[in-house]
Structure formats: C-alpha cells, structure tokens
Amino acid sequence: MTSRGNKLRGIALVVGVVLVLAGCQKTTDGSPTTSGVASATGATSSSVKPSGAKDPDAAIWDPCTQLPDDALRAGELSPDTRTKDLVGIDPTGWQVCSWRSSARWYTLAVLSGEPTLQQFQDRKDFENFTPLTVGGRPSLRFSFVGDDKQLDCGVAVEVPQGKVKGTVGFLVTTRYSVGRLGDPCEQATRHANEFAKYLPGGGN
C-alpha cells in the first residue's frame, strides 16, 4: 500500500473503532477499498448497523452540518474544502467530515459515532494515550502505532450520542505533498477545544 493509502487507512481505523476492516487493497488513486466489513463477532456484511438501532445515523451528531463556517475559519480551516465521508469506507453509523487547514500542511477529520473512550483505548492500532479534559468532558489524545515520524494525532472526546455515550474524534493528518510544518497533537487538541461548544450537550 502506498504512503497515501496508509494515511487514509489510518483515518479508516478511527472510523472502524468498533468495526474491523476485513480487506484493504490499493486502487488506482491510492485510496484503500474494503472487501467487506466484519463486526467484532466476525460477521461480514457490506453495511453493519449498531444493534437495536432503526436508523443508526439519526441520533449521531454530524460535524458537516453542526460546525459553522465562521467557526471553521476562526479555527484556520477552509470551509470550501469540506469533504463528507471517506473514500472506500462504509459510513453507516458514523458521521464524518474533513477540512484542509488554511496553512495547507494538514487535514482535520472529525468523526462522530458510538464507540466509547474505553473502546478507543482497547484498540491495538493506537498508542500513547494521554487523558485530557475537553469542554469539561473526559477525553483521550492518542497516536497511531507505526507512525514513527509523528505525522498524525487524534483526540477523542466523550459525548452523548442520542441515549448512549459515544465519542467525537478530531484527527489531524499531515499532507505528504507539503510535509509536517507543526505539531499534529497540538493542532488536534486545539481544534477539539475550539469546537467543544458545538459538540452534543455543549461544552464549558
């Protein structure tokens, strides 16, 4: 898999925190595609929905519609670069949106779903967990296993998703075409704090 493919797969690991990517292969544009999505029990289907949910997306906070353009600009992100969902990833049960930073060296993806902070911490793909408080909420900063150059960093914030606890993740990924021009963890933490008041239930 190419470096670009690995980058997208890193984002996919966050989206799949309670799902396992059953297959990943390189396409002509370098984006990973999935040959199926397996649940934690090993069942495979093309669309896995949280059990007991008639419409799993209905109660999940959507960053694409809930983060105002003015707030994005104030956070040094470009609203015009908004991208909904991720190529090759089944978004069922998730709300995903990303923007390019005005500085152009990184992209911020905001991922909203039902996995808990404990599920994030139980993943073998993540490491270097640091407890944080974001907007008065329990949170975790984390990095990806194998990211020796520290090009990516994420912050997961505990939020209510409908009637259950879930998380909103802020993932900063360095753009290979530009290179790292700052600290991804500082940026992920900054964005999480700046946007905390827009998260489900508000923030301090």
N, C-alpha and C positions, 0 to 999 in steps of 0.2 A: 504494500500500500504506500502511496506517495505521502510526502510530508503534509500536503494539503488534505489528503484523505485522513491521515491520522488526526489532524486538527478537528475536522468535522466529526470524526468518531469520538473524540474527547467530549464534544458537546453532546453527542448522542448518549454517552454514558450517564450524563446527568438526567436527560430525558428518560432513560431507561433504568432509573434507580430502583424501581420495583419490577422491571421487566428485564429480560436477558436477550441481547441480540443474538439470534441463533445463527446468523450468517452475515458476513461482510465481504464485499468484493469491490474492486476498483472499477469505476465506469470511465467512459472516455473523458469526462470533465473532472475526474479526480475525486468525485463525491462518492461516499460509501453508499451501497444499497443493501437492504436487508432481504435475505431469502426467506425470512419468517421471523416472528416474534414469539419467544417462548415465555410462559409465565414462570413464576417461582416454583410451580409444581411440575414444570416440564412440558405442559401442554403447549401446542403450537397453533397459532391462527394468524390471519392477516390483520385482525383487529381485536385487540384484547381490551375489554372494558372492566373497570372496577366492579367487583361483585355487588349485587344488590342495587346498582345504580341504573335507572331507566335512561337517563341522559347524563353521562359522566362529565360532560363539558359544561353543563348548565350552571352548576354551583361553583365552578372554578374561576377564580379571578383572572381576567385577561389583560396582560400588560399592554397589548397593542391598542386597546381602547381606553384603558384606565390611567395611562401615563400621558399627561397633556404635552402638547408640542412645546409650550413655553417652558415646562419643567425640563424637558429633554434638552432644549437649547441652553438653559441655565446650567445643566449638568455637562455641557460641552459635548453633546451628541447631536447628530444631524437627523432631524425628523424625516427628511426626504429619502434617507437610506433605509427606512423601516422595511423589514422583511418578516413575513408571517410564516411560522412553522420552519421546519428544516428539511432539506432535500434528503429523501431516502429513509425518513423516519416516520413511523405511524404516530400521528399526534393525538390519537384517541385518548381521552382522559387527561390531556395536558393542554395548556395554553402557552404558546412560545412566541416570542418576538425578539428581534435583534436590530441594533442600530450601529453604525460606524461612528467612532469618535471624531470630533472636529479636528483633533490632532492627527487623525488618519492612521495611527500606528496600531490601533486595536479595535476590536468589535465587542460590544456588550450584548450578550444574550440574556434575556430574562425569561425564566422558565417557572411556570406555576402549576403545581399538582398536589397530589395527596400523600406522597411519601413523607414520613416523619424525619425529624433530625436524627433519630436513632438509626433509621434505615440508611441515611446518608453515611453515618459513622460505621455501619456494619459492612459497607461495600469494601471490596478488596482493591478497587480501582483508585481509591482516594487515600490520601495520607496527610500528615502534618496538620491534624485538626487543632484549631485554636478556638476555644469558647469566646464568644463575643455577645454583646447586647446591642441590638439594633432597634431603635424606636421603642425601647422598653421590652423587647422580645428576645427570648433565647435564640442564639444564632451560632453558626459554626463557619469559620474560614477554613478552606481546605485547598490542597493542590492535587495534581494527578500523578499517580505512580508512573515513573519513567520520564517525567518532564524535567530532565536534569538541567536544562537551561532556564527553567522557571519562566516559561513563556505564557503560562495560563494560571489563573487563580479564580476561585469561586467563593461566594458567601451564600450560605443557605439560612433563611430566616423563617422561624416558625410562625405560621399564620392560621387562622380558621379558614377552611375551605368548605363552605356550606356548614354542615353539622359536625364535621370531623376536623381534626388537626391535620394540617398539611404544611407545605413549605413554598416559599418563593426563592428561587436561586438567581444570583447575579454572577454571571460568568464572563470574565474578561479573557479574550484570546488574542494573542499577538498576531498581526498580519505579516506573513512571511515576506510579502513584497516590500514591506517597509522595515521591519525589524523592531525589536524592543527598544523603545525610547523612554521608558519609565518603569515603574513597579506595578505589575498587574494586580498584586494583592492590595496595594494602596488604592488603586482605581476601583476595584470590586467593592472594597469596604466603603469608599467614598460614595459610590452610586447607591449602595444599599441604604446608607444613612440619609442621603438626599431624597430618596424616593420612599422612605419609610412611611411618611404620612399618607401616601396613596395606597398602601397595602390594605388588604382586608382587615377591618376592625380599626384602621387608623394607626397612628404611631405617636410617640411622645416627641 
